[in-house]
Amino acid sequence: MLESYLRNRLKKKDILLMTHIVLGYPSFDASLRIIESMAEAGVDLMELQIPFSEPTADGPVILRANQTALRCGATVEDCLSLAEKVTHTFDIPFLIMSYYNILFKYGVDDFISVMANCNLQGAIIPDLPPEEGREYLDAMEEHTLCPILLFSPTTSQERMRYLASFGKGFIYCVARKGVTGQDTDFSKDLETYLVRCRNATPLPLALGFGVKEKADIDFLRGKADIAIIGTQTIRIIEQVGVAAVGDFIRGLR
Amino acid sequence: MIERRYYGEFGGAYIPEILVSTFDQLVKAFKEVKDDPDFWEEYVKIMSTYSCRPTPITFAENFTRHFGGARIYIKREDLNHTGAHKVNNVMGQGLLTKRMGKTRVIAETGAGQHGVATATMAAKYGFKCTIYMGEVDIARQSPNVFWMKRLGAEVIPVKDGARILKDAINAAFRDWVTNMDDTHYVLGTVCGPHPFPEIVSYFQSIIGKEARGQILEQEGKLPARVYACVGGGSNAVGIFSGFFNDPVELVGVEAGGKGLDTGHHASRLASKDGTIGVAQGYKTYFLQNSDGQMQETHSVAAGLDYVGVSPILASLREEGKVRFESATDQEVMDALSLALRKEGLVPALESAHAFAQAFKEAPDMGKDDVIMINQSGRGDKDIFTIADAYADPEWQKFIKEKAEEYCA
């Protein structure tokens, strides 16, 4: 379902935009307003991060956003109820992004059935390789939700094919080594990597980590299907304010 | 991912995709090392010429008389170079780093002992070295920070989260996902994703191998009980592993902090507060809330102030092979005083937890029973914390005068 939605959109646009926010940062009201302006600005899909106290794949900006949200009392229930609200209000697919412990403590099956009931389309869990995620993958399949698997530049061709065999919807290609929010070199190497990714799977490819401006997205046209904007919108919110998000997104394509 | 390993239901390798190939490389290198009989020999040789192995066991005659119960022996890991058992793991991983052809090491540290040991190893083997240490721990363990820097390491204060050991581990992982090509992460304890629990327990098993032989030689029999403090669990797994196949009761002592019912402690297994979760790459008991968010922990001993615990120990507890207890900050200070006055021993605050629990139990044991306490490290590094706890007026005067000297 998610994949066919993406393919239909790709008939009209040469690159899609996925944005990311940390739920409850800087507040749940602000989260709702940010989602609203992103949807109005034409974002094609969104990942909603449930904050976790140990977000090891994230760089300083998203890390602090996680911590601030938790300090302000954000709970998993709060996050899921906002998620339910936005899936019913806005006509784009929403995914959950979080770390495995959030699902594990909730109960993996329970969490995934709640996700399905909230009309969420899938999940990105960066610390759950498929080898450890059997229960998760089975439950996602049962509820016809998309587990979004990740490729990285250090992933071998053989392993890419293995990972892709569990992936649904699209593949999240991590652009480089390191954590979120650092600069990425949009170069020949990145292009070669994306060709490797393309050869390993027929699924659409999303590229994230370090995508922050129009030039990056122009580079990705024809090489990836989806550009993922994460840290940069948090920077915009912190430096300019929530109201600036819409213009920022509109200026990207 | 070529290998994962569980201990009962605990352990595993919950790692981001970017690190999978690095872990595969580490698994392979460690396997080669384990299968190479010359490697252990090389390791033991280094430990006997560079550190002080075998470390002796000391019969604590005065404790034994004082408590009037079991005969008390102390395994003297404090006599290692750099002052704690941490060096056992670090020198081993240093050899592994050389074999993998890497030129830089990084490490987390809580009390600073693992950081000092890693900086020492890096100096000896010519590696670049970066140590991550929580800001709170830096404030309570300044002497170790001083030494790490003198040894040539870069010490990076970690200002995120609770600013203690777990946050230093996260920061080290963030470094590693960027620099894995030339960098090895020398994880300091029997935690984290596979193969770290196995690697660290392999090197720390030297404690138990020695201790078993030494007590048999001196007493002609095995100890009834062995006590070790448990933060991540590396000294405990190290000494316990010598007695896994023996009728010996193994007692792990966690940080009771201000008391198990106060919420201010770091007892994941001895309290009812620990629940199973997955964080920092592995599954074990964590002190976390019902949403799975890690909670703040407390201990007078920075090295025990950790939110998770070794998957090996979590599994041994489920199997009933290790009993878990806790000692409060106050009990620990009392045990330390007694160790100083009665035996002239200076256990680290971490190690003093094991002493405190042994002191609770020794009087009720028979005079023929033998018990062993692992003195995992020495307490010199804790001089500021200990002096504060004693509210020592002469020390305070000295510090004030010293401060005035710097201000002048």
Interface residues (C-beta under 8 A of the other chain):
Chain A: F52 S53 E54 T56 A57 G59 P60 L63 R64 Q67 L70 T75 V76 Y99 Y100 N101 I102 F104 K105 Y106 P126 D127 L128 P129 E131 E132 L150 F151 S152 P153 T154 T155 S156 R159 L163 V174 K177 G178 V179 Q182
Chain B: M1 R4 G12 A13 Y14 I15 P16 E17 I18 L19 V20 S21 T22 D160 G161 K166 N170 F173 R174 V177 T178 N179 M180 T275 G277 V278 A279 Q280 G281 Q288 S290 D291 G292 Q293 M294
